[in-house]
C-alpha cells in the first residue's frame, strides 16, 4: 500500500508543490524542514542534519522510525533516498531508490509509519464527518 496523501493540513502538499525557490533551484534545506514538519507526527524522531553539509541542491534528514530503525535520507531534485543506516551517515557505495515523496519512502520503510498515518487520516475524516462536511 502506497500512501501519497496527508492526513492533516501542512506546509508541503507534495515534493514539487509549495517549495522554497531560489531562482530556478529549490532551496533543499528549506524543503527538508518542511518535509520534517509534515511527517514528524508519524515517526519517533526526525530532523534535518546539522553535521552534514546542506546546499541549495541537497539536504540530509535523519529519521528514526517507530520500529527504532535509523536512516539518513538525502533530499535532492530527484527526490528522497536512503544514504545511510545511522544518523549523519552517508555511505557512498549505497545505491538506493529515489522516492518522489517522503510518504512513499516512509511507507516502504516503516509499518509503524503506515499505521500512524492511517490513524491520523481516520481521525481527520471523523472530525470532518462530525463537523458536517
Long-range contacts (C-beta under 8 A, 24 or more apart in sequence): 1-107, 1-114, 2-103, 2-104, 2-107, 2-108, 3-103, 3-104, 3-107, 3-114, 3-117, 3-118, 4-101, 4-103, 4-104, 5-103, 5-121, 6-38, 6-103, 7-117, 7-120, 7-121, 7-123, 7-124, 8-41, 8-120, 8-124, 10-37, 10-38, 11-37, 11-38, 12-37, 12-38, 14-100, 14-101, 15-79, 15-80, 15-100, 15-101, 15-102, 22-56, 25-56, 25-57, 26-56, 26-57, 26-77, 27-56, 28-54, 28-55, 28-56, 28-57, 28-58, 28-59, 28-75, 28-76, 29-54, 29-55, 29-56, 29-59, 31-59, 31-75, 32-59, 32-60, 32-61, 32-75, 35-61, 35-75, 35-80, 35-102, 36-61, 38-102, 39-102, 39-103, 39-106, 39-113, 39-117, 41-116, 41-120, 42-66, 42-106, 42-112, 42-113, 42-116, 42-117, 42-120, 43-106, 43-110, 43-112, 43-113, 43-116, 44-68, 49-87, 49-88, 51-88, 52-88, 52-90, 60-88, 60-90, 62-87, 62-88, 63-106, 65-106, 65-109, 65-110, 65-112, 65-113, 66-110, 66-111, 66-112, 66-113, 66-115, 66-116, 67-110, 67-111, 67-112, 69-109, 69-110, 71-109, 73-105, 80-105, 81-105, 82-109
